[in-house]
Amino acid sequence: MPEDKPVKLAILWHMHQPDYREPLSSHMVMPWVRLHALKDYLDMPLLAGQYDNVKVTFNLVPSLLDQIELYLKGGTDPHLELSRVPAGDLDENQRRQILRTFFSANPSTMIQPHRRYHELYRKAKQNSLDTVLPALFTSEEIRDLQVWSNLVWIDPMFRDEEPLKTLFAKEKHFTEDDKIQMLNWQMEFMKRIVPAYQQLYADGKVDISFTPYYHPILPLLCDTDVAREALPKTKLPEKRFVHPEDAKKQVAMSVEKFKEIFGVPLTGMWPSEGSISEEVARIMLGAGIEWIATDEEILLNSLKKAGVKDGQHPVHAVYEFGPGLKIFFRDHLLSDRIGFVYSGMNPERAIGDFITNIHKIRENIADSLETTVIPVILDGENAWEYFPEDGHDFLTRLYERIGDDPLIETITMGEAARTMETRQLKSLFAGSWINHNFRIWIGHPEDNAAWDLLTRTRDNLVQYEQENPGYDRAKLRDAWNQIYVAEGSDWCWWYGDEHRGSHNEEFDKIYRRHLIAVYEILELDIPFDLLNPIYQGEAVARAVEPDDLVTPVIDGRHTHFYEWTGAGFFDCGKAGGSMHRADRTLDAIHFAYDHHNVYIRLDFDNKKNLDFIKNLVCRLVLFTPQPRLLEIDIRRAGKPGVNEPDYQVSFDQILEIAIKRTYLFETGFGDLGFTVTLLEGETELETWPESDAITLEVPDIGKEMFWPE
């Protein structure tokens, strides 16, 4: 390997928010496009453009750009509307809504560093954010909260601009004029975003790609049955959705939008959620797209599908399918370390870790530097609110270090696709960047109900169009756009067991609102079931089986966000029975396996005192051909001399357990069942599950349906 030859690094930042537009109006039902515009959409390209020896790619979602444009035409959202009302004119309901929603920011990095905002936060917290009495806050305090809930979303790069500089220095006792000046500055600021991308792209400072227009899961639009390629047993919606023409339309609209903004053809796409299939690849080729990207797990499964040994095909290369379509496969570890790990580390240490990993890859690829590229692809907006100063210090030092490193050469995705030698890929596995499957978006009863409503609404629109050939074409276009919006990935992201949060009900309403709008546009009766929620809230628990090999770090901590992604899951809080009570200790059980071990993780109720948990004993009853009993003293978990040859345990925030497969089964595989009991001394506190054990099938090594040998 030439000592001075650099390895190529391709970084892509993906910019996306759901389509929050109320149908046929200028009102957004959530403020996140505007707030992220202040925090992420301008500083990110401007910062990257400052470094002549650093090249990056930005992926933009067209519907995001539409929403930015809508704000510039007078669009608004609930947070903006409440911010504009003079504090003394707010009624009690408005004040209550402000106190409930105006602290929607990461406390440690966006609230605590600002003394006045933190002071107001603590006052509201002491009275419970959901039930705090508006009368406890003066109009002056409410006005300060109106200002601070906007100020903290403005990236540090722009805080020296007026009136921001004065407001940050003033800190409190803001006037109505202060507030209005700040809100007016926001609108002027947002005018700078698209022109900045246009100029940087024209100057060759950054590359730009798009996602299909409304961020749909294209393979599922083409055929919902494709979900069974990764998960053969998944239960699908009642009616199969097979509309590749919609996938083509979403891609074609993006191609048109790109040409409109940048004046040249679109050449690259990050498919929504990195979701691809062979049919989608052919659609991309037909639309003139030259390159796409997805996750490295898709490559591994694509090779298995083609009967190719993965060792002959490294992740860090450019592949070609079609022929003609270049494909990049993101380095999963490096991408997720930026997104989920480095926010908790000192910037120098984090960047040192990143560069060390790049150097290790360079060393490992020996004589193939000319054909090696390391794709690092991740969300370009949401991660930074967990970094101090919105990640400004981290990104600045990252660009400086990789730009000055003679062993690293940054390259855009487009440049790599045009200039680098490619490897042929005969088959493509259908999946997304999350566990190379579509479980997030289909298979759960809520997801399937959403697909069935979409299918019926679309069918009704097609029928109406056929039966009314003279109907207003503009109204039909509006109706079809509501279908395309409803095909976006964001709605089913919040259905099912995977993502339960404070906004599930709102996303459910938004989704159904788009389908209802189709009937309103056509002046048809609205089906009754569209008026009923799809989201069922806290459903009765069921054990969700693993859908990926998982190898967690047994350190008793949440090492990173995706450490246990793909594991099975049992929610004790939803399980019902006598254990569904306020004083339960165990919150959830995760379970998974890899080629060597079975893993069990216990999450405890965060209301429980840590010292209380440490004094407990965890009893695992393992149902195998030779049933086994493990009793784990949580206080001693992970201490030297405690781990046995056949299992390893550790406790800090959570209890993590690794059990050798050969300890459970003589052959290393078989059917496993287990229960978890917590004991305080000799007293049994609770057992989960209360009736039937959690079960999972541990396959023979190399025969897992979701991972190649």
Summary of the structure (lengths in Angstrom):
residues: 709
radius of gyration: 26.4
end to end distance: 29.3
largest distance: 80.8
contacts: 2340
relative contact order: 0.10
helix: 44%
strand: 18%
